[in-house]
């Protein structure tokens, strides 16, 4: 009986340690939902996080069917809320890999030359778009999109 109790105690301690040993990658972060915007069955999220260095990291994770390692989906940060016609691009982000459905970008500066960090991103008036392709007619297909920063609730 003592061996069973000891085994249970050790098991609980081991399980508890594995749950708490993984510290957060970010000092602080915010998650924004990305909605399906085409006939392709994808949704996703953007996590905007402040790294310990003070840099802003944007991580896009899609939910849907994974694809080939050779396929990537271009992602952009745009000014203004989603749905604004001809919204200018604020930053080209690293692509989302179809094989993992993830992509990450450390963003330091916007297209207009303004420096951006986590605090300024929270008040940024913009949106994210993930395209099916980087060129041709499939560029116009938006897999997911969502408002970020100050207009995230719009």
CNS distance restraints for C-alpha pairs under 8 A (distance, minus, plus):
assign (resid   1 and name CA) (resid   5 and name CA) 6.40 0.50 0.50
assign (resid   2 and name CA) (resid   6 and name CA) 6.02 0.50 0.50
assign (resid   3 and name CA) (resid   7 and name CA) 5.99 0.50 0.50
assign (resid   4 and name CA) (resid   8 and name CA) 6.20 0.50 0.50
assign (resid   5 and name CA) (resid   9 and name CA) 6.18 0.50 0.50
assign (resid   6 and name CA) (resid  10 and name CA) 6.15 0.50 0.50
assign (resid   7 and name CA) (resid  11 and name CA) 6.02 0.50 0.50
assign (resid   8 and name CA) (resid  12 and name CA) 6.12 0.50 0.50
assign (resid   9 and name CA) (resid  13 and name CA) 6.18 0.50 0.50
assign (resid  10 and name CA) (resid  14 and name CA) 6.04 0.50 0.50
assign (resid  11 and name CA) (resid  15 and name CA) 6.07 0.50 0.50
assign (resid  12 and name CA) (resid  16 and name CA) 6.00 0.50 0.50
assign (resid  13 and name CA) (resid  17 and name CA) 6.15 0.50 0.50
assign (resid  14 and name CA) (resid  18 and name CA) 6.37 0.50 0.50
assign (resid  15 and name CA) (resid  19 and name CA) 6.48 0.50 0.50
assign (resid  16 and name CA) (resid  20 and name CA) 6.53 0.50 0.50
assign (resid  17 and name CA) (resid  21 and name CA) 5.91 0.50 0.50
assign (resid  18 and name CA) (resid  22 and name CA) 7.40 0.50 0.50
assign (resid  25 and name CA) (resid  51 and name CA) 6.85 0.50 0.50
assign (resid  26 and name CA) (resid  49 and name CA) 5.60 0.50 0.50
assign (resid  26 and name CA) (resid  50 and name CA) 5.34 0.50 0.50
assign (resid  26 and name CA) (resid  51 and name CA) 4.88 0.50 0.50
assign (resid  26 and name CA) (resid  52 and name CA) 6.48 0.50 0.50
assign (resid  27 and name CA) (resid  49 and name CA) 7.32 0.50 0.50
assign (resid  27 and name CA) (resid  50 and name CA) 5.55 0.50 0.50
assign (resid  27 and name CA) (resid  51 and name CA) 5.93 0.50 0.50
assign (resid  27 and name CA) (resid  52 and name CA) 5.89 0.50 0.50
assign (resid  28 and name CA) (resid  49 and name CA) 5.82 0.50 0.50
assign (resid  28 and name CA) (resid  50 and name CA) 5.54 0.50 0.50
assign (resid  28 and name CA) (resid  51 and name CA) 7.86 0.50 0.50
assign (resid  29 and name CA) (resid  47 and name CA) 6.67 0.50 0.50
assign (resid  29 and name CA) (resid  48 and name CA) 5.47 0.50 0.50
assign (resid  29 and name CA) (resid  49 and name CA) 4.04 0.50 0.50
assign (resid  29 and name CA) (resid  50 and name CA) 6.18 0.50 0.50
assign (resid  29 and name CA) (resid 118 and name CA) 7.98 0.50 0.50
assign (resid  30 and name CA) (resid  47 and name CA) 5.69 0.50 0.50
assign (resid  30 and name CA) (resid  48 and name CA) 5.35 0.50 0.50
assign (resid  30 and name CA) (resid  49 and name CA) 6.48 0.50 0.50
assign (resid  31 and name CA) (resid  45 and name CA) 6.59 0.50 0.50
assign (resid  31 and name CA) (resid  46 and name CA) 5.63 0.50 0.50
assign (resid  31 and name CA) (resid  47 and name CA) 4.40 0.50 0.50
assign (resid  31 and name CA) (resid  48 and name CA) 6.35 0.50 0.50
assign (resid  32 and name CA) (resid  45 and name CA) 5.51 0.50 0.50
assign (resid  32 and name CA) (resid  46 and name CA) 5.08 0.50 0.50
assign (resid  32 and name CA) (resid  47 and name CA) 6.35 0.50 0.50
assign (resid  32 and name CA) (resid  48 and name CA) 7.97 0.50 0.50
assign (resid  32 and name CA) (resid 146 and name CA) 7.35 0.50 0.50
assign (resid  32 and name CA) (resid 147 and name CA) 7.57 0.50 0.50
assign (resid  32 and name CA) (resid 148 and name CA) 6.36 0.50 0.50
assign (resid  32 and name CA) (resid 152 and name CA) 7.20 0.50 0.50
assign (resid  33 and name CA) (resid  44 and name CA) 6.15 0.50 0.50
assign (resid  33 and name CA) (resid  45 and name CA) 4.47 0.50 0.50
assign (resid  33 and name CA) (resid  46 and name CA) 6.44 0.50 0.50
assign (resid  33 and name CA) (resid 146 and name CA) 6.33 0.50 0.50
assign (resid  34 and name CA) (resid  43 and name CA) 5.80 0.50 0.50
assign (resid  34 and name CA) (resid  44 and name CA) 4.78 0.50 0.50
assign (resid  34 and name CA) (resid  45 and name CA) 4.97 0.50 0.50
assign (resid  34 and name CA) (resid  46 and name CA) 6.98 0.50 0.50
assign (resid  34 and name CA) (resid 128 and name CA) 7.85 0.50 0.50
assign (resid  34 and name CA) (resid 144 and name CA) 5.63 0.50 0.50
assign (resid  34 and name CA) (resid 145 and name CA) 5.00 0.50 0.50
assign (resid  34 and name CA) (resid 146 and name CA) 4.54 0.50 0.50
assign (resid  34 and name CA) (resid 147 and name CA) 7.80 0.50 0.50
assign (resid  35 and name CA) (resid  42 and name CA) 7.72 0.50 0.50
assign (resid  35 and name CA) (resid  43 and name CA) 5.11 0.50 0.50
assign (resid  35 and name CA) (resid  44 and name CA) 6.60 0.50 0.50
assign (resid  35 and name CA) (resid 144 and name CA) 5.16 0.50 0.50
assign (resid  35 and name CA) (resid 145 and name CA) 5.47 0.50 0.50
assign (resid  35 and name CA) (resid 146 and name CA) 6.08 0.50 0.50
assign (resid  36 and name CA) (resid  40 and name CA) 7.53 0.50 0.50
assign (resid  36 and name CA) (resid  41 and name CA) 6.77 0.50 0.50
assign (resid  36 and name CA) (resid  42 and name CA) 5.50 0.50 0.50
assign (resid  36 and name CA) (resid  43 and name CA) 4.97 0.50 0.50
assign (resid  36 and name CA) (resid  44 and name CA) 7.99 0.50 0.50
assign (resid  36 and name CA) (resid 143 and name CA) 6.08 0.50 0.50
assign (resid  36 and name CA) (resid 144 and name CA) 4.68 0.50 0.50
assign (resid  36 and name CA) (resid 145 and name CA) 6.91 0.50 0.50
assign (resid  37 and name CA) (resid 142 and name CA) 6.00 0.50 0.50
assign (resid  37 and name CA) (resid 143 and name CA) 5.65 0.50 0.50
assign (resid  37 and name CA) (resid 144 and name CA) 5.31 0.50 0.50
assign (resid  37 and name CA) (resid 145 and name CA) 6.69 0.50 0.50
assign (resid  38 and name CA) (resid 141 and name CA) 6.77 0.50 0.50
assign (resid  38 and name CA) (resid 142 and name CA) 6.26 0.50 0.50
assign (resid  38 and name CA) (resid 143 and name CA) 5.72 0.50 0.50
assign (resid  38 and name CA) (resid 144 and name CA) 7.56 0.50 0.50
assign (resid  40 and name CA) (resid 143 and name CA) 6.41 0.50 0.50
assign (resid  41 and name CA) (resid  64 and name CA) 6.07 0.50 0.50
assign (resid  41 and name CA) (resid  65 and name CA) 7.78 0.50 0.50
assign (resid  41 and name CA) (resid 143 and name CA) 7.99 0.50 0.50
assign (resid  42 and name CA) (resid  62 and name CA) 6.44 0.50 0.50
assign (resid  42 and name CA) (resid  63 and name CA) 5.51 0.50 0.50
assign (resid  42 and name CA) (resid  64 and name CA) 4.80 0.50 0.50
assign (resid  42 and name CA) (resid  65 and name CA) 7.65 0.50 0.50
assign (resid  42 and name CA) (resid 143 and name CA) 6.33 0.50 0.50
assign (resid  42 and name CA) (resid 144 and name CA) 6.59 0.50 0.50
assign (resid  43 and name CA) (resid  62 and name CA) 5.75 0.50 0.50
assign (resid  43 and name CA) (resid  63 and name CA) 5.24 0.50 0.50
assign (resid  43 and name CA) (resid  64 and name CA) 6.89 0.50 0.50
assign (resid  43 and name CA) (resid 143 and name CA) 7.80 0.50 0.50
assign (resid  43 and name CA) (resid 144 and name CA) 5.97 0.50 0.50
assign (resid  44 and name CA) (resid  60 and name CA) 7.18 0.50 0.50
assign (resid  44 and name CA) (resid  61 and name CA) 5.50 0.50 0.50
assign (resid  44 and name CA) (resid  62 and name CA) 4.11 0.50 0.50
assign (resid  44 and name CA) (resid  63 and name CA) 5.35 0.50 0.50
assign (resid  44 and name CA) (resid 144 and name CA) 7.00 0.50 0.50
assign (resid  45 and name CA) (resid  60 and name CA) 5.80 0.50 0.50
assign (resid  45 and name CA) (resid  61 and name CA) 5.52 0.50 0.50
assign (resid  45 and name CA) (resid  62 and name CA) 6.56 0.50 0.50
assign (resid  46 and name CA) (resid  58 and name CA) 6.60 0.50 0.50
assign (resid  46 and name CA) (resid  59 and name CA) 5.57 0.50 0.50
assign (resid  46 and name CA) (resid  60 and name CA) 4.52 0.50 0.50
assign (resid  46 and name CA) (resid  61 and name CA) 6.53 0.50 0.50
assign (resid  47 and name CA) (resid  57 and name CA) 7.97 0.50 0.50
assign (resid  47 and name CA) (resid  58 and name CA) 5.78 0.50 0.50
assign (resid  47 and name CA) (resid  59 and name CA) 5.18 0.50 0.50
assign (resid  47 and name CA) (resid  60 and name CA) 6.52 0.50 0.50
assign (resid  48 and name CA) (resid  56 and name CA) 6.88 0.50 0.50
assign (resid  48 and name CA) (resid  57 and name CA) 5.82 0.50 0.50
assign (resid  48 and name CA) (resid  58 and name CA) 4.68 0.50 0.50
assign (resid  48 and name CA) (resid  59 and name CA) 6.57 0.50 0.50
assign (resid  48 and name CA) (resid 118 and name CA) 7.17 0.50 0.50
assign (resid  49 and name CA) (resid  56 and name CA) 5.78 0.50 0.50
assign (resid  49 and name CA) (resid  57 and name CA) 5.28 0.50 0.50
assign (resid  49 and name CA) (resid  58 and name CA) 6.54 0.50 0.50
assign (resid  49 and name CA) (resid 118 and name CA) 6.50 0.50 0.50
assign (resid  50 and name CA) (resid  54 and name CA) 5.76 0.50 0.50
assign (resid  50 and name CA) (resid  55 and name CA) 5.74 0.50 0.50
assign (resid  50 and name CA) (resid  56 and name CA) 4.92 0.50 0.50
assign (resid  50 and name CA) (resid  57 and name CA) 6.39 0.50 0.50
assign (resid  50 and name CA) (resid 117 and name CA) 7.49 0.50 0.50
assign (resid  50 and name CA) (resid 118 and name CA) 5.43 0.50 0.50
assign (resid  51 and name CA) (resid  55 and name CA) 5.35 0.50 0.50
assign (resid  51 and name CA) (resid  56 and name CA) 6.33 0.50 0.50
assign (resid  51 and name CA) (resid  57 and name CA) 6.88 0.50 0.50
assign (resid  54 and name CA) (resid 117 and name CA) 7.24 0.50 0.50
assign (resid  54 and name CA) (resid 118 and name CA) 7.78 0.50 0.50
assign (resid  55 and name CA) (resid 106 and name CA) 6.89 0.50 0.50
assign (resid  55 and name CA) (resid 107 and name CA) 7.30 0.50 0.50
assign (resid  55 and name CA) (resid 108 and name CA) 6.87 0.50 0.50
assign (resid  55 and name CA) (resid 117 and name CA) 6.03 0.50 0.50
assign (resid  55 and name CA) (resid 118 and name CA) 7.26 0.50 0.50
assign (resid  56 and name CA) (resid 106 and name CA) 5.71 0.50 0.50
assign (resid  56 and name CA) (resid 107 and name CA) 5.61 0.50 0.50
assign (resid  56 and name CA) (resid 108 and name CA) 6.77 0.50 0.50
assign (resid  56 and name CA) (resid 116 and name CA) 7.45 0.50 0.50
assign (resid  56 and name CA) (resid 117 and name CA) 5.05 0.50 0.50
assign (resid  56 and name CA) (resid 118 and name CA) 5.26 0.50 0.50
assign (resid  57 and name CA) (resid 104 and name CA) 6.91 0.50 0.50
assign (resid  57 and name CA) (resid 105 and name CA) 5.62 0.50 0.50
assign (resid  57 and name CA) (resid 106 and name CA) 4.35 0.50 0.50
assign (resid  57 and name CA) (resid 107 and name CA) 6.11 0.50 0.50
assign (resid  58 and name CA) (resid 104 and name CA) 5.62 0.50 0.50
assign (resid  58 and name CA) (resid 105 and name CA) 5.23 0.50 0.50
assign (resid  58 and name CA) (resid 106 and name CA) 6.32 0.50 0.50
assign (resid  58 and name CA) (resid 107 and name CA) 7.21 0.50 0.50
assign (resid  59 and name CA) (resid 102 and name CA) 7.15 0.50 0.50
assign (resid  59 and name CA) (resid 103 and name CA) 5.77 0.50 0.50
assign (resid  59 and name CA) (resid 104 and name CA) 4.30 0.50 0.50
assign (resid  59 and name CA) (resid 105 and name CA) 6.49 0.50 0.50
assign (resid  60 and name CA) (resid  96 and name CA) 7.17 0.50 0.50
assign (resid  60 and name CA) (resid 102 and name CA) 5.62 0.50 0.50
assign (resid  60 and name CA) (resid 103 and name CA) 5.38 0.50 0.50
assign (resid  60 and name CA) (resid 104 and name CA) 6.34 0.50 0.50
assign (resid  61 and name CA) (resid  96 and name CA) 7.80 0.50 0.50
assign (resid  61 and name CA) (resid 101 and name CA) 5.76 0.50 0.50
assign (resid  61 and name CA) (resid 102 and name CA) 4.55 0.50 0.50
assign (resid  61 and name CA) (resid 103 and name CA) 6.77 0.50 0.50
assign (resid  62 and name CA) (resid 101 and name CA) 5.11 0.50 0.50
assign (resid  62 and name CA) (resid 102 and name CA) 6.41 0.50 0.50
assign (resid  63 and name CA) (resid 101 and name CA) 7.11 0.50 0.50
assign (resid  64 and name CA) (resid 101 and name CA) 7.97 0.50 0.50
assign (resid  66 and name CA) (resid  98 and name CA) 5.38 0.50 0.50
assign (resid  66 and name CA) (resid  99 and name CA) 5.19 0.50 0.50
assign (resid  66 and name CA) (resid 100 and name CA) 6.51 0.50 0.50
assign (resid  66 and name CA) (resid 101 and name CA) 6.37 0.50 0.50
assign (resid  67 and name CA) (resid  71 and name CA) 6.93 0.50 0.50
assign (resid  67 and name CA) (resid  98 and name CA) 4.64 0.50 0.50
assign (resid  67 and name CA) (resid  99 and name CA) 4.86 0.50 0.50
assign (resid  67 and name CA) (resid 100 and name CA) 7.98 0.50 0.50
assign (resid  68 and name CA) (resid  98 and name CA) 5.93 0.50 0.50
assign (resid  68 and name CA) (resid  99 and name CA) 5.31 0.50 0.50
assign (resid  69 and name CA) (resid  97 and name CA) 6.88 0.50 0.50
assign (resid  69 and name CA) (resid  98 and name CA) 6.31 0.50 0.50
assign (resid  69 and name CA) (resid  99 and name CA) 4.91 0.50 0.50
assign (resid  70 and name CA) (resid  98 and name CA) 7.80 0.50 0.50
assign (resid  71 and name CA) (resid  97 and name CA) 6.40 0.50 0.50
assign (resid  71 and name CA) (resid  98 and name CA) 5.50 0.50 0.50
assign (resid  71 and name CA) (resid  99 and name CA) 7.53 0.50 0.50
assign (resid  72 and name CA) (resid  95 and name CA) 5.83 0.50 0.50
assign (resid  72 and name CA) (resid  96 and name CA) 5.45 0.50 0.50
assign (resid  72 and name CA) (resid  97 and name CA) 4.58 0.50 0.50
assign (resid  72 and name CA) (resid  98 and name CA) 5.44 0.50 0.50
assign (resid  72 and name CA) (resid 133 and name CA) 7.49 0.50 0.50
assign (resid  73 and name CA) (resid  95 and name CA) 5.41 0.50 0.50
assign (resid  73 and name CA) (resid  96 and name CA) 4.98 0.50 0.50
assign (resid  73 and name CA) (resid  97 and name CA) 6.46 0.50 0.50
assign (resid  73 and name CA) (resid  98 and name CA) 6.97 0.50 0.50
assign (resid  73 and name CA) (resid 130 and name CA) 6.36 0.50 0.50
assign (resid  73 and name CA) (resid 131 and name CA) 5.67 0.50 0.50
assign (resid  73 and name CA) (resid 132 and name CA) 5.41 0.50 0.50
assign (resid  73 and name CA) (resid 133 and name CA) 5.74 0.50 0.50
assign (resid  73 and name CA) (resid 134 and name CA) 7.19 0.50 0.50
assign (resid  74 and name CA) (resid  93 and name CA) 7.38 0.50 0.50
assign (resid  74 and name CA) (resid  94 and name CA) 7.09 0.50 0.50
assign (resid  74 and name CA) (resid  95 and name CA) 4.59 0.50 0.50
assign (resid  74 and name CA) (resid  96 and name CA) 6.39 0.50 0.50
assign (resid  74 and name CA) (resid 130 and name CA) 5.73 0.50 0.50
assign (resid  74 and name CA) (resid 131 and name CA) 5.38 0.50 0.50
assign (resid  74 and name CA) (resid 132 and name CA) 7.12 0.50 0.50
assign (resid  74 and name CA) (resid 133 and name CA) 6.40 0.50 0.50
assign (resid  74 and name CA) (resid 134 and name CA) 5.84 0.50 0.50
assign (resid  75 and name CA) (resid  92 and name CA) 6.52 0.50 0.50
assign (resid  75 and name CA) (resid  93 and name CA) 5.31 0.50 0.50
assign (resid  75 and name CA) (resid  94 and name CA) 6.61 0.50 0.50
assign (resid  75 and name CA) (resid  95 and name CA) 5.61 0.50 0.50
assign (resid  75 and name CA) (resid  96 and name CA) 6.98 0.50 0.50
assign (resid  75 and name CA) (resid 128 and name CA) 7.15 0.50 0.50
assign (resid  75 and name CA) (resid 129 and name CA) 5.69 0.50 0.50
assign (resid  75 and name CA) (resid 130 and name CA) 4.34 0.50 0.50
assign (resid  75 and name CA) (resid 131 and name CA) 6.29 0.50 0.50
assign (resid  76 and name CA) (resid  89 and name CA) 6.73 0.50 0.50
assign (resid  76 and name CA) (resid  90 and name CA) 7.53 0.50 0.50
assign (resid  76 and name CA) (resid  91 and name CA) 5.89 0.50 0.50
assign (resid  76 and name CA) (resid  92 and name CA) 4.69 0.50 0.50
assign (resid  76 and name CA) (resid  93 and name CA) 5.28 0.50 0.50
assign (resid  76 and name CA) (resid 128 and name CA) 5.76 0.50 0.50
assign (resid  76 and name CA) (resid 129 and name CA) 5.45 0.50 0.50
assign (resid  76 and name CA) (resid 130 and name CA) 6.58 0.50 0.50
assign (resid  77 and name CA) (resid  89 and name CA) 6.01 0.50 0.50
assign (resid  77 and name CA) (resid  90 and name CA) 5.32 0.50 0.50
assign (resid  77 and name CA) (resid  91 and name CA) 5.07 0.50 0.50
assign (resid  77 and name CA) (resid  92 and name CA) 6.38 0.50 0.50
assign (resid  77 and name CA) (resid  93 and name CA) 6.96 0.50 0.50
assign (resid  77 and name CA) (resid 126 and name CA) 6.88 0.50 0.50
assign (resid  77 and name CA) (resid 127 and name CA) 5.83 0.50 0.50
assign (resid  77 and name CA) (resid 128 and name CA) 4.71 0.50 0.50
assign (resid  77 and name CA) (resid 129 and name CA) 6.68 0.50 0.50
assign (resid  78 and name CA) (resid  87 and name CA) 6.15 0.50 0.50
assign (resid  78 and name CA) (resid  88 and name CA) 5.72 0.50 0.50
assign (resid  78 and name CA) (resid  89 and name CA) 4.27 0.50 0.50
assign (resid  78 and name CA) (resid  90 and name CA) 4.76 0.50 0.50
assign (resid  78 and name CA) (resid  91 and name CA) 6.84 0.50 0.50
assign (resid  78 and name CA) (resid 126 and name CA) 5.42 0.50 0.50
assign (resid  78 and name CA) (resid 127 and name CA) 5.29 0.50 0.50
assign (resid  78 and name CA) (resid 128 and name CA) 6.18 0.50 0.50
assign (resid  78 and name CA) (resid 129 and name CA) 7.66 0.50 0.50
assign (resid  79 and name CA) (resid  87 and name CA) 5.90 0.50 0.50
assign (resid  79 and name CA) (resid  88 and name CA) 5.76 0.50 0.50
assign (resid  79 and name CA) (resid  89 and name CA) 6.24 0.50 0.50
assign (resid  79 and name CA) (resid  90 and name CA) 5.73 0.50 0.50
assign (resid  79 and name CA) (resid 125 and name CA) 6.07 0.50 0.50
assign (resid  79 and name CA) (resid 126 and name CA) 4.32 0.50 0.50
assign (resid  79 and name CA) (resid 127 and name CA) 6.50 0.50 0.50
assign (resid  80 and name CA) (resid  84 and name CA) 6.55 0.50 0.50
assign (resid  80 and name CA) (resid  87 and name CA) 6.47 0.50 0.50
assign (resid  80 and name CA) (resid 125 and name CA) 5.18 0.50 0.50
assign (resid  80 and name CA) (resid 126 and name CA) 4.36 0.50 0.50
assign (resid  80 and name CA) (resid 127 and name CA) 6.47 0.50 0.50
assign (resid  81 and name CA) (resid 125 and name CA) 6.75 0.50 0.50
assign (resid  81 and name CA) (resid 126 and name CA) 5.35 0.50 0.50
assign (resid  81 and name CA) (resid 127 and name CA) 5.59 0.50 0.50
assign (resid  81 and name CA) (resid 147 and name CA) 5.75 0.50 0.50
assign (resid  81 and name CA) (resid 151 and name CA) 6.58 0.50 0.50
assign (resid  81 and name CA) (resid 154 and name CA) 7.44 0.50 0.50
assign (resid  82 and name CA) (resid 126 and name CA) 7.46 0.50 0.50
assign (resid  82 and name CA) (resid 127 and name CA) 5.56 0.50 0.50
assign (resid  82 and name CA) (resid 128 and name CA) 7.69 0.50 0.50
assign (resid  82 and name CA) (resid 145 and name CA) 7.15 0.50 0.50
assign (resid  82 and name CA) (resid 146 and name CA) 6.40 0.50 0.50
assign (resid  82 and name CA) (resid 147 and name CA) 5.91 0.50 0.50
assign (resid  89 and name CA) (resid 111 and name CA) 7.20 0.50 0.50
assign (resid  90 and name CA) (resid 110 and name CA) 5.34 0.50 0.50
assign (resid  90 and name CA) (resid 111 and name CA) 5.03 0.50 0.50
assign (resid  90 and name CA) (resid 112 and name CA) 7.20 0.50 0.50
assign (resid  91 and name CA) (resid 109 and name CA) 7.93 0.50 0.50
assign (resid  91 and name CA) (resid 110 and name CA) 5.50 0.50 0.50
assign (resid  91 and name CA) (resid 111 and name CA) 5.65 0.50 0.50
assign (resid  93 and name CA) (resid 104 and name CA) 7.74 0.50 0.50
assign (resid  93 and name CA) (resid 105 and name CA) 5.90 0.50 0.50
assign (resid  94 and name CA) (resid 103 and name CA) 6.19 0.50 0.50
assign (resid  94 and name CA) (resid 104 and name CA) 6.17 0.50 0.50
assign (resid  94 and name CA) (resid 105 and name CA) 5.52 0.50 0.50
assign (resid  95 and name CA) (resid 103 and name CA) 5.70 0.50 0.50
assign (resid  95 and name CA) (resid 104 and name CA) 7.80 0.50 0.50
assign (resid  96 and name CA) (resid 100 and name CA) 7.91 0.50 0.50
assign (resid  96 and name CA) (resid 101 and name CA) 5.82 0.50 0.50
assign (resid  96 and name CA) (resid 102 and name CA) 5.02 0.50 0.50
assign (resid  96 and name CA) (resid 103 and name CA) 4.31 0.50 0.50
assign (resid  96 and name CA) (resid 104 and name CA) 7.80 0.50 0.50
assign (resid  97 and name CA) (resid 101 and name CA) 5.21 0.50 0.50
assign (resid  97 and name CA) (resid 102 and name CA) 5.70 0.50 0.50
assign (resid  97 and name CA) (resid 103 and name CA) 6.32 0.50 0.50
assign (resid  98 and name CA) (resid 102 and name CA) 7.63 0.50 0.50
assign (resid 107 and name CA) (resid 116 and name CA) 7.10 0.50 0.50
assign (resid 107 and name CA) (resid 117 and name CA) 7.64 0.50 0.50
assign (resid 108 and name CA) (resid 115 and name CA) 5.79 0.50 0.50
assign (resid 108 and name CA) (resid 116 and name CA) 5.37 0.50 0.50
assign (resid 108 and name CA) (resid 117 and name CA) 6.61 0.50 0.50
assign (resid 109 and name CA) (resid 113 and name CA) 5.92 0.50 0.50
assign (resid 109 and name CA) (resid 114 and name CA) 5.59 0.50 0.50
assign (resid 109 and name CA) (resid 115 and name CA) 4.36 0.50 0.50
assign (resid 109 and name CA) (resid 116 and name CA) 5.40 0.50 0.50
assign (resid 110 and name CA) (resid 114 and name CA) 5.39 0.50 0.50
assign (resid 110 and name CA) (resid 115 and name CA) 6.39 0.50 0.50
assign (resid 110 and name CA) (resid 116 and name CA) 6.80 0.50 0.50
assign (resid 116 and name CA) (resid 120 and name CA) 5.82 0.50 0.50
assign (resid 116 and name CA) (resid 121 and name CA) 6.43 0.50 0.50
assign (resid 117 and name CA) (resid 121 and name CA) 6.00 0.50 0.50
assign (resid 118 and name CA) (resid 122 and name CA) 6.46 0.50 0.50
assign (resid 119 and name CA) (resid 123 and name CA) 7.17 0.50 0.50
assign (resid 120 and name CA) (resid 124 and name CA) 6.13 0.50 0.50
assign (resid 121 and name CA) (resid 149 and name CA) 5.67 0.50 0.50
assign (resid 122 and name CA) (resid 148 and name CA) 7.69 0.50 0.50
assign (resid 122 and name CA) (resid 149 and name CA) 4.31 0.50 0.50
assign (resid 122 and name CA) (resid 150 and name CA) 5.96 0.50 0.50
assign (resid 123 and name CA) (resid 149 and name CA) 5.07 0.50 0.50
assign (resid 123 and name CA) (resid 150 and name CA) 4.46 0.50 0.50
assign (resid 124 and name CA) (resid 148 and name CA) 7.31 0.50 0.50
assign (resid 124 and name CA) (resid 149 and name CA) 4.77 0.50 0.50
assign (resid 124 and name CA) (resid 150 and name CA) 5.48 0.50 0.50
assign (resid 124 and name CA) (resid 151 and name CA) 7.85 0.50 0.50
assign (resid 125 and name CA) (resid 148 and name CA) 6.98 0.50 0.50
assign (resid 125 and name CA) (resid 149 and name CA) 5.81 0.50 0.50
assign (resid 125 and name CA) (resid 150 and name CA) 5.31 0.50 0.50
assign (resid 125 and name CA) (resid 151 and name CA) 5.79 0.50 0.50
assign (resid 126 and name CA) (resid 147 and name CA) 5.98 0.50 0.50
assign (resid 126 and name CA) (resid 148 and name CA) 5.52 0.50 0.50
assign (resid 126 and name CA) (resid 149 and name CA) 6.45 0.50 0.50
assign (resid 126 and name CA) (resid 150 and name CA) 7.65 0.50 0.50
assign (resid 126 and name CA) (resid 151 and name CA) 6.96 0.50 0.50
assign (resid 127 and name CA) (resid 145 and name CA) 7.06 0.50 0.50
assign (resid 127 and name CA) (resid 146 and name CA) 5.46 0.50 0.50
assign (resid 127 and name CA) (resid 147 and name CA) 4.08 0.50 0.50
assign (resid 127 and name CA) (resid 148 and name CA) 5.10 0.50 0.50
assign (resid 127 and name CA) (resid 149 and name CA) 7.94 0.50 0.50
assign (resid 128 and name CA) (resid 145 and name CA) 5.33 0.50 0.50
assign (resid 128 and name CA) (resid 146 and name CA) 5.43 0.50 0.50
assign (resid 128 and name CA) (resid 147 and name CA) 6.39 0.50 0.50
assign (resid 128 and name CA) (resid 148 and name CA) 7.05 0.50 0.50
assign (resid 129 and name CA) (resid 142 and name CA) 6.47 0.50 0.50
assign (resid 129 and name CA) (resid 143 and name CA) 7.60 0.50 0.50
assign (resid 129 and name CA) (resid 144 and name CA) 6.03 0.50 0.50
assign (resid 129 and name CA) (resid 145 and name CA) 4.47 0.50 0.50
assign (resid 129 and name CA) (resid 146 and name CA) 6.95 0.50 0.50
assign (resid 130 and name CA) (resid 142 and name CA) 5.75 0.50 0.50
assign (resid 130 and name CA) (resid 143 and name CA) 5.60 0.50 0.50
assign (resid 130 and name CA) (resid 144 and name CA) 5.45 0.50 0.50
assign (resid 130 and name CA) (resid 145 and name CA) 6.37 0.50 0.50
assign (resid 131 and name CA) (resid 138 and name CA) 7.59 0.50 0.50
assign (resid 131 and name CA) (resid 139 and name CA) 5.78 0.50 0.50
assign (resid 131 and name CA) (resid 140 and name CA) 7.02 0.50 0.50
assign (resid 131 and name CA) (resid 141 and name CA) 5.77 0.50 0.50
assign (resid 131 and name CA) (resid 142 and name CA) 4.48 0.50 0.50
assign (resid 131 and name CA) (resid 143 and name CA) 5.55 0.50 0.50
assign (resid 131 and name CA) (resid 144 and name CA) 7.50 0.50 0.50
assign (resid 132 and name CA) (resid 138 and name CA) 5.68 0.50 0.50
assign (resid 132 and name CA) (resid 139 and name CA) 5.93 0.50 0.50
assign (resid 132 and name CA) (resid 140 and name CA) 7.74 0.50 0.50
assign (resid 132 and name CA) (resid 141 and name CA) 5.59 0.50 0.50
assign (resid 132 and name CA) (resid 142 and name CA) 6.16 0.50 0.50
assign (resid 132 and name CA) (resid 143 and name CA) 6.00 0.50 0.50
assign (resid 133 and name CA) (resid 138 and name CA) 5.22 0.50 0.50
assign (resid 133 and name CA) (resid 139 and name CA) 4.71 0.50 0.50
assign (resid 133 and name CA) (resid 141 and name CA) 7.67 0.50 0.50
assign (resid 134 and name CA) (resid 138 and name CA) 7.58 0.50 0.50
assign (resid 134 and name CA) (resid 139 and name CA) 5.36 0.50 0.50
assign (resid 135 and name CA) (resid 139 and name CA) 5.02 0.50 0.50
assign (resid 136 and name CA) (resid 140 and name CA) 7.89 0.50 0.50
assign (resid 137 and name CA) (resid 141 and name CA) 7.52 0.50 0.50
assign (resid 146 and name CA) (resid 152 and name CA) 7.52 0.50 0.50
assign (resid 147 and name CA) (resid 151 and name CA) 6.02 0.50 0.50
assign (resid 147 and name CA) (resid 152 and name CA) 4.59 0.50 0.50
assign (resid 147 and name CA) (resid 153 and name CA) 7.34 0.50 0.50
assign (resid 147 and name CA) (resid 154 and name CA) 7.01 0.50 0.50
assign (resid 148 and name CA) (resid 152 and name CA) 4.45 0.50 0.50
